[in-house]
Amino acid sequence: MTQIARAARELCRLANAQSGTRCSRLLDLAGVAICTALLAIPCGAQEISRAGPLPDLQSIVDAKVLRVALTRFDLPAFHMRSPNGTLTGAEIDMAEQIGRALGVKVEFIDDADSFDAVVDLVAAGRADIGISKLSQTYRRLHRVRFSEPYITLRHALLFNRLMIAQDAERRPPAAVLQRYNGRIGVIAGSAYVDFAKAIFPAATVVEGRTWDDVIASLLAGKVEAIYRDEFEIRRIVKNNPALNVKFGTAAITDQDALLSIAICDTCSKLQELINYHLQRTRNSWTLKALLATEQGK
């Protein structure tokens, strides 16, 4: 404001020197114009100057903590709670590795009651990243960033064999189900709600609160098929071989679950660091290795 006023006075001095006209009225008008212009600046522009830096890698380093959102329920082989309450699993190891790369401690926020709720915590700023077998979806990408996938798993189905046997054209199970107008079970609040509606548009999508609830609905005949990634489908049959008599499995070869880390929307540098870490450790994530773990059995 002072610099503008001085400039106005200098203009007046020059005008007086040339015309002999006094300039006080001009200064008054200039002051009114300057004040009006400042008041016209949008509030948002003034707020930006007062706000702190947006969250990203440096703010996490400064805070000395990486906040990691998790589901409150176990995801065998990915993250689980041991009897003494300690978190274990491949995703826990990955989060700790990222924390060490940043030189900060890791704080797990493990109260999300669904997969979508993990994304909600990151989008709301309560967590810096979210790790819980999260699949990338268009809907989620509107709210958070995602890392490169740390593992890619095919979509898969466990289905009632009798239903598939009724298909006279002898098409593959996945092809039959794509036109199926019956009931397919998925976990509520998971990416498979979106996937099922898009890939099986004629089917009725039945949402269960937990994966155990979804499996129980298939065994009770409340749905004819259940839908998730191939790790979970293969794990069911591996642990319950007798199910092979009544139920069959099918992998959907053109549909992949890109399991990735959800990252705060402003955290571009953090995203770069995480992607670099994943490139260096990518070979440690395989379906065979996960199924071979004690948790994956």
ROSEMAR-673202 format. One record per residue (C-alpha): residue number from 1; residue in one letter; x, y, z. Coordinates in steps of 0.02 Angstrom, whole numbers, plus 32768, in hexadecimal, padded with zeros to 4 digits. Example, Ala and Ser with C-alpha at 12.3 -4.5 7.8 and 13.67 -1.06 7.14 Angstrom:
// ROSEMAR-673202
 num residu   xx   yy   zz
   1      A 8267 7F1F 8186
   2      S 82AC 7FCB 8165
END
This chain:
// ROSEMAR-673202
 num residu   xx   yy   zz
   1      M 8000 8000 8000
   2      T 808F 8078 802D
   3      Q 80E5 805C 7F86
   4      I 8043 807E 7F28
   5      A 8025 811E 7F8B
   6      R 80D5 815B 7F69
   7      A 80BE 8138 7EB0
   8      A 801B 819C 7EB2
   9      R 8070 822F 7F08
  10      E 80FC 822D 7E88
  11      L 807C 8235 7DFC
  12      C 802C 82CA 7E52
  13      R 80D4 8321 7E64
  14      L 80F6 830E 7DAC
  15      A 8046 834A 7D82
  16      N 805A 83E3 7DF2
  17      A 8101 840D 7DA5
  18      Q 80B3 840D 7CF8
  19      S 8008 845B 7D1A
  20      G 8013 84B1 7DC3
  21      T 7F75 8455 7DF6
  22      R 7F6E 8411 7EA6
  23      C 7F56 8358 7EB7
  24      S 7F0A 8334 7F62
  25      R 7E62 8305 7F17
  26      L 7EBB 828E 7E9F
  27      L 7F13 823B 7F33
  28      D 7E6D 8225 7F8D
  29      L 7E23 81D0 7EF4
  30      A 7EBD 8165 7EDE
  31      G 7EAF 812C 7F93
  32      V 7DF9 80FC 7F7C
  33      A 7E23 809C 7EDD
  34      I 7EB2 803F 7F31
  35      C 7E47 800C 7FC6
  36      T 7DBA 7FD5 7F53
  37      A 7E32 7F6A 7EED
  38      L 7E78 7F16 7F89
  39      L 7DCA 7EEF 7FCA
  40      A 7DA0 7EA1 7F23
  41      I 7E28 7E1B 7F37
  42      P 7DD0 7D71 7F52
  43      C 7DD6 7D31 8004
  44      G 7E27 7C90 7FC7
  45      A 7EBD 7CF1 7F85
  46      Q 7ED8 7D3E 8031
  47      E 7EC1 7C95 8088
  48      I 7F46 7C42 801D
  49      S 7FCB 7CB8 8060
  50      R 7F9B 7C8D 8115
  51      A 7F8A 7BD1 80FF
  52      G 801A 7B5B 811F
  53      P 8068 7AEC 809A
  54      L 7FF9 7A66 8050
  55      P 801B 79B5 8090
  56      D 80A6 7959 8035
  57      L 8149 78FE 8056
  58      Q 819F 798E 80B2
  59      S 810D 79AD 8128
  60      I 8112 78F4 8157
  61      V 81CD 78FD 8177
  62      D 81B5 799A 81E0
  63      A 812C 7945 8246
  64      K 819E 78AC 825A
  65      V 810C 7834 823E
  66      L 80BA 77DC 81AC
  67      R 8002 77BB 81CF
  68      V 7FC5 771A 817C
  69      A 7F0C 76EC 8170
  70      L 7ED9 7634 8179
  71      T 7E3A 75CF 8183
  72      R 7E0F 759C 8233
  73      F 7DF0 74EB 81F4
  74      D 7E7B 7473 81C3
  75      L 7EB1 7453 8110
  76      P 7F11 73AE 811C
  77      A 7FC2 73B5 80D4
  78      F 7FB0 7472 80BB
  79      H 7F92 74B0 816C
  80      M 7F57 745A 820A
  81      R 7F59 7472 82C6
  82      S 7FB6 73F2 832B
  83      P 7F6F 73B6 83D2
  84      N 7FD3 743D 842E
  85      G 7F8C 74C5 83BD
  86      T 8027 74DE 8352
  87      L 8007 7500 829A
  88      T 805F 748A 8222
  89      G 805B 7462 8168
  90      A 80A5 7499 80C3
  91      E 8049 7540 80C0
  92      I 8085 756A 8170
  93      D 8138 7544 813B
  94      M 8122 75B3 80A3
  95      A 80E2 7645 810C
  96      E 8174 7633 8185
  97      Q 81EF 7632 80F3
  98      I 81A3 76D4 80B0
  99      G 81B0 7721 815D
 100      R 8268 76F3 8167
 101      A 8286 773E 80BA
 102      L 8239 77E0 80FB
 103      G 8296 77D7 81A0
 104      V 81F5 77E1 8205
 105      K 818F 776F 8277
 106      V 80F1 771D 8236
 107      E 8049 7733 828B
 108      F 7FC2 76B8 8258
 109      I 7F0E 76F6 825A
 110      D 7EB3 7650 8256
 111      D 7DFE 767F 8274
 112      A 7DB9 7680 81C2
 113      D 7D20 7610 81B9
 114      S 7D29 75F8 80FB
 115      F 7DA2 760A 806A
 116      D 7D4C 76AB 8035
 117      A 7D60 76EC 80E7
 118      V 7E1E 76DB 80D5
 119      V 7E15 774D 803D
 120      D 7DA4 77C3 809F
 121      L 7E27 77D6 8128
 122      V 7EAB 7807 80A9
 123      A 7E36 787D 804B
 124      A 7E04 78D2 80EF
 125      G 7EBA 78EF 8122
 126      R 7EB3 787A 81B9
 127      A 7F35 780A 8167
 128      D 7FC2 782A 80EC
 129      I 7FB1 7782 8094
 130      G 7F3C 76ED 8096
 131      I 7F70 7637 8082
 132      S 7EED 75AC 8083
 133      K 7EE9 754C 7FE0
 134      L 7E9F 75E8 7F8F
 135      S 7E70 75DB 7ED8
 136      Q 7E77 7676 7E6D
 137      T 7DCD 76AF 7E2E
 138      Y 7D91 7748 7DD0
 139      R 7D29 777C 7E66
 140      R 7DBB 7771 7EDF
 141      L 7E31 77CE 7E69
 142      H 7DC0 7865 7E77
 143      R 7DF1 7873 7F2E
 144      V 7EA4 7833 7F45
 145      R 7F41 7809 7EE6
 146      F 7F7B 7756 7ED2
 147      S 8028 770A 7EC7
 148      E 805B 7692 7E40
 149      P 8014 75E5 7E67
 150      Y 807C 757E 7EE0
 151      I 8024 74E2 7E9F
 152      T 7FA7 74C1 7E14
 153      L 7F27 7437 7E2F
 154      R 7EA4 73F9 7DB6
 155      H 7DED 7405 7DE4
 156      A 7DA2 735B 7E0C
 157      L 7CFF 7304 7E38
 158      L 7CC8 7272 7EA2
 159      F 7C25 7233 7E58
 160      N 7BA1 71AD 7E6A
 161      R 7BCC 7127 7DE8
 162      L 7B15 70FD 7DCC
 163      M 7AF4 71AD 7D8F
 164      I 7B80 71A4 7D0F
 165      A 7B4E 70F5 7CD8
 166      Q 7AA7 7139 7CA0
 167      D 7AFC 71A0 7C18
 168      A 7AD7 7140 7B76
 169      E 7B5B 719B 7B10
 170      R 7BE8 7159 7B7E
 171      R 7C38 7204 7B8D
 172      P 7CC2 7226 7C0E
 173      P 7C7C 724C 7CBC
 174      A 7CB2 7303 7CB7
 175      A 7C59 731A 7C10
 176      V 7BBB 72CB 7C55
 177      L 7BBD 733A 7CEE
 178      Q 7BD7 73D8 7C89
 179      R 7B26 73BE 7C46
 180      Y 7AE5 7373 7CE7
 181      N 7A4C 73C5 7D35
 182      G 7A56 736C 7DDC
 183      R 7AAE 739D 7E7E
 184      I 7B68 73C0 7E97
 185      G 7BAF 73DF 7F45
 186      V 7C33 7462 7F6C
 187      I 7C76 74BC 8006
 188      A 7C1C 755F 802D
 189      G 7C8C 75F9 8021
 190      S 7D08 75A1 7FAF
 191      A 7D3D 75C5 7EFD
 192      Y 7CE3 7526 7EC9
 193      V 7C3B 757B 7EDE
 194      D 7C6C 75F0 7E50
 195      F 7CC0 7566 7DEC
 196      A 7C2A 74F0 7DF9
 197      K 7BAF 7574 7DBF
 198      A 7C1C 759E 7D29
 199      I 7C4F 74ED 7CF5
 200      F 7BAE 748F 7D1F
 201      P 7B29 7512 7CF6
 202      A 7A99 7496 7CF0
 203      A 7ABF 7447 7D99
 204      T 7A7E 747A 7E43
 205      V 7B11 74B0 7EAF
 206      V 7AFA 7475 7F63
 207      E 7B6B 74CB 7FE1
 208      G 7BA8 7473 807D
 209      R 7BF2 74CD 8113
 210      T 7C8D 745D 8118
 211      W 7CE0 73DE 80A5
 212      D 7CA9 7353 811B
 213      D 7BF6 7391 8108
 214      V 7C08 738C 804A
 215      I 7C4A 72D9 804E
 216      A 7BBE 72A5 80C3
 217      S 7B3D 72ED 804A
 218      L 7B83 727E 7FBE
 219      L 7B81 71E2 802B
 220      A 7ACF 7208 8061
 221      G 7A93 721E 7FAE
 222      K 7A6B 72D7 7FC5
 223      V 7ADD 7301 7F31
 224      E 7B1A 7295 7EA0
 225      A 7BC9 72DE 7E95
 226      I 7C41 734A 7EFA
 227      Y 7CBF 73C2 7EB2
 228      R 7D6A 73FF 7EEB
 229      D 7E22 73EE 7EB9
 230      E 7E72 7349 7E8D
 231      F 7ED8 7342 7F2E
 232      E 7E3B 733F 7F99
 233      I 7DDD 72C6 7F27
 234      R 7E6E 724C 7F1E
 235      R 7E88 7259 7FD9
 236      I 7DD4 7223 7FFB
 237      V 7DE5 7185 7F92
 238      K 7E94 7162 7FD3
 239      N 7E55 7164 8087
 240      N 7DB2 7107 805E
 241      P 7DD5 7087 7FD4
 242      A 7D28 7039 7FE9
 243      L 7CDC 70D4 7F9C
 244      N 7D1E 709B 7EF3
 245      V 7C90 701D 7EE9
 246      K 7C06 709F 7EE3
 247      F 7C63 713D 7EB5
 248      G 7CDA 716F 7E2B
 249      T 7D54 71FF 7E14
 250      A 7D71 7272 7D81
 251      A 7DF2 72FB 7D65
 252      I 7DBD 738E 7CFB
 253      T 7E55 73A2 7C8D
 254      D 7E2E 7451 7C4C
 255      Q 7E0A 749F 7CF7
 256      D 7E95 74C7 7D72
 257      A 7E95 750A 7E23
 258      L 7F21 758A 7E2D
 259      L 7F4A 7585 7EE7
 260      S 7F98 762D 7F10
 261      I 7FBB 76A6 7F9D
 262      A 7F3F 7736 7FB1
 263      I 7F9E 77DA 7FC5
 264      C 7F61 7887 7FFA
 265      D 7F2A 78EB 7F63
 266      T 7FAE 7974 7F77
 267      C 803F 78FC 7F9A
 268      S 8096 78F4 7EF0
 269      K 8146 78E5 7F39
 270      L 810F 785D 7FB2
 271      Q 80C2 7802 7F1E
 272      E 816A 780A 7EC3
 273      L 81C8 77C3 7F59
 274      I 814A 7735 7F71
 275      N 814F 7708 7EB8
 276      Y 820D 7703 7EBF
 277      H 8206 7690 7F56
 278      L 8189 761D 7EFF
 279      Q 81F8 7612 7E64
 280      R 8287 75D8 7ED2
 281      T 821E 7554 7F2F
 282      R 81A4 751D 7EA8
 283      N 81E1 7468 7E9D
 284      S 81B4 7448 7F53
 285      W 80F9 744A 7F29
 286      T 80B9 73AE 7ED1
 287      L 8018 734B 7EDE
 288      K 8078 72A9 7EFC
 289      A 80DC 72F7 7F8B
 290      L 8040 733E 7FDD
 291      L 7FE5 7297 7FD6
 292      A 807E 7240 801F
 293      T 8083 72AE 80BB
 294      E 803E 726C 815E
 295      Q 7FB8 72F4 8156
 296      G 7F8E 72CA 80A2
 297      K 7F70 7213 80C5
END
